[in-house]
């Protein structure tokens, strides 16, 4: 059994179609089919169920073998990186995942690591905690910064400083004070940040209003943090956002109000795997938290 056979199998399992897998691998279909047949013969079992429309289905054995094949390929790739770094062939690519609410925290740290590694490149994934957990487990990211503890045994987690939510209102707002109550917030035309994938904090905000028997005035649900703040700048409404989100945004057209008896606080977490090699650039990135 060769490593390339495992790679071929993984691609076929992802496409569930040999023709599509062959195109993705930039090879002809017959040789790929032969490689799959050879692998099944070597294992002495069927990895896929075939049907008439050429779509494949993984067997129970195929599902298990796919998991193990991914682990093997991942470990080999990580081992190559580790050996290269021992010989000073430095891997300067950092793979990071974060939730929409932790993006500012990650961007600040990336700016610092880029100064330390001028030739570095980055892959950044913004998604919900559950999907980031999958990416971390599959070895597709080195580090995740989230608002929820990831349910994976092979990871280590560090809790970061609490991030308090504030209310961002247009600069020309009539509010003379620097504080606002939750009841007063509800009367404002609100622009709420709601990720397509991560809705827990949005739900917490709505739940807090319901607890106080208050119906908020929701003008807009926005799925992009930069657009949300631009809407505030243009005077359309107010937004409830983590204070860290405003750290890299011009406040020329925004006024920040703190929330009285603030119920909106998150504790960001930085998480990384402990059962596989972590590139040096990722190790240095973690030291910044």
C-alpha positions, 0 to 999 in steps of 0.5 A, a space after each residue: 500500500 502506497 501513500 498516493 493510494 490513500 490520497 486517491 482514496 480520500 479524494 474519491 471518498 470526498 467526491 463520491 464519483 470516480 470521474 470527478 475525482 480523476 478530474 480533481 487529481 488531473 489524471 485519467 479515470 481508468 488508472 484511478 479506478 485500477 488504483 481503487 480496485 487494487 487498494 480494495 483487493 489488498 484490504 480484502 473488502 469493499 470500500 464503496 457501494 456502486 450503483 447504476 448512476 455512477 455515484 458511490 457510497 462509502 461502506 461502513 468499512 470505507 467510513 472507518 478506513 477514510 478516517 484512518 487514511 486522513 490521519 495517516 496522510 496528516 501525520 506524514 505531512 506534519 512529519 515532513 514539516 517537522 523534519 524540514 524545520 529541523 534542517 532550517 527549511 522553515 514552514 512559514 505558513 500559518 493556518 488559523 480559524 476564528 469566529 466572527 466575534 474573534 476576528 479582530 483579536 486574530 487580525 491584531 496577532 497576525 499583524 505582529 507575527 507577520 513582522 516576526 516572519 516577513 515571508 509568512 503566508 496565512 490561511 484564515 477560516 471564519 466559521 462557527 465553533 463546531 466547524 472550527 473543531 472539525 478543521 482542527 481535528 482534521 489538521 487543516 488549521 493549526 490554531 482556533 480562536 473561538 467563543 466556545 470550548 471545543 469538544 476535542 480531547 486532543 486539544 489544549 485551550 487557553 482562556 483569554 481576557 473577557 471581551 465586553 460588549 458595547 453599543 456603537 452609535 452614530 457620532 451625531 447621536 443625541 446621547 450625551 452620556 457615555 452609558 446606556 441601559 439595556 432598556 434604552 438600547 431596546 428603543 434604538 434602531 438596532 443593527 445586530 450582527 448575525 453570522 450565518 453559522 454562529 448564532 449563539 451570541 445573537 441569541 444571548 442578546 435576544 434572550 436578554 431582552 426577553 428576560 426583561 420583557 422588552 421587545 427590541 427595535 431591530 432595523 437590520 440583521 447584518 452578516 458582516 462585521 465591517 458592513 455593520 459598523 459602516 451602517 452605524 457610521 452612516 447613521 442608520 442605527 446602533 450596534 451591540 458589538 464586542 469592544 475588541 471589534 472596534 479596536 481596528 476601526 476608525 471611530 471618526 463617525 462612531 460614538 461608543 457607549 458602555 452598557 449599565 449592568 452589562 450582561 453581554 460579555 464573552 471569554 475568547 478561547 485560543 485552542 490548538 492540537 496537542 497530538 501532532 506537530 505544531 509548526 514553529 510559526 504557530 508556536 510563536 503565534 500562540 505566545 502572543 496570546 
